[in-house]
């Protein structure tokens, strides 16, 4: 059963990685919209590159901050 447990853990980790990548892409699109809307409300007209850069920095730091607690290994009983 040790081999099957290892494959199950691998499949679980791969599925979790795909789901988190999907959420990261979705959060980037939402953040681009929010940064663009905030810039237009403030009366600014930045280039598209700066909007994407700002959204990427915000989304990336939010993803890193959310995943910090999961970096510790599980304790074995």
Backbone torsions as a table, in degrees:
resi	resn	phi	psi	omega
1	UNK	NA	-14.6	-179.1
2	UNK	-64.4	-37.7	179.7
3	UNK	-67.6	-42.7	-179.7
4	UNK	-66.4	-35.2	176.1
5	UNK	-65.4	-38.4	179.4
6	UNK	-66.0	-42.8	177.8
7	UNK	-66.5	-35.8	176.6
8	UNK	-64.5	-40.8	177.5
9	UNK	-66.1	-39.7	178.5
10	UNK	-64.4	-45.1	179.1
11	UNK	-63.8	-39.8	178.5
12	UNK	-63.7	-42.8	179.5
13	UNK	-66.4	-39.3	178.9
14	UNK	-67.4	-41.2	177.5
15	UNK	-63.9	-42.4	178.2
16	UNK	-63.7	-38.1	177.7
17	UNK	-64.5	-41.3	178.5
18	UNK	-65.7	-42.3	179.5
19	UNK	-64.7	-43.4	179.9
20	UNK	-67.3	-34.5	175.5
21	UNK	-64.8	-41.2	176.0
22	UNK	-61.1	-43.4	177.9
23	UNK	-66.5	-34.3	178.4
24	UNK	-65.5	-42.9	178.6
25	UNK	-65.7	-42.4	178.1
26	UNK	-62.9	-42.5	-179.9
27	UNK	-66.8	-32.2	176.8
28	UNK	-65.3	-44.0	178.8
29	UNK	-62.6	-42.3	179.1
30	UNK	-65.0	-41.7	-179.3
31	UNK	-67.6	-35.7	175.0
32	UNK	-60.4	-43.4	178.2
33	UNK	-62.3	-44.3	-178.1
34	UNK	-66.1	-43.9	-179.9
35	UNK	-65.7	-40.3	178.7
36	UNK	-65.3	-41.8	178.3
37	UNK	-65.8	-40.7	179.6
38	UNK	-66.1	-37.3	178.6
39	UNK	-67.5	-38.7	179.4
40	UNK	-71.6	-34.2	176.1
41	UNK	-64.9	-37.7	179.9
42	UNK	-77.2	-4.8	178.6
43	UNK	83.2	15.3	179.5
44	UNK	-94.6	152.0	177.3
45	UNK	-130.4	70.2	-177.7
46	UNK	-74.6	160.9	175.5
47	UNK	-67.7	156.4	-177.8
48	UNK	-60.8	-32.5	179.6
49	UNK	-62.4	-37.7	179.3
50	UNK	-72.3	-33.6	176.9
51	UNK	-65.3	-44.8	179.8
52	UNK	-67.2	-39.2	178.5
53	UNK	-62.7	-46.1	178.5
54	UNK	-63.0	-41.3	179.2
55	UNK	-67.1	-37.6	179.2
56	UNK	-66.1	-41.6	178.4
57	UNK	-63.9	-45.3	179.8
58	UNK	-64.9	-45.4	-179.5
59	UNK	-67.6	-40.1	179.4
60	UNK	-64.2	-43.5	178.7
61	UNK	-68.1	-35.0	176.8
62	UNK	-66.4	-39.7	178.6
63	UNK	-66.2	-44.0	178.9
64	UNK	-64.5	-42.4	180.0
65	UNK	-65.8	-34.4	179.2
66	UNK	-73.4	-25.9	-177.2
67	UNK	-97.0	1.7	-176.4
68	UNK	-65.0	-38.3	-177.7
69	UNK	-70.9	-15.8	-177.8
70	UNK	-93.0	3.1	-175.2
71	UNK	-82.2	-13.3	179.9
72	UNK	-80.7	139.5	178.1
73	UNK	-70.9	154.5	178.7
74	UNK	-70.8	147.2	178.0
75	UNK	-83.8	135.4	178.8
76	UNK	-88.4	134.7	179.6
77	UNK	-72.5	NA	NA
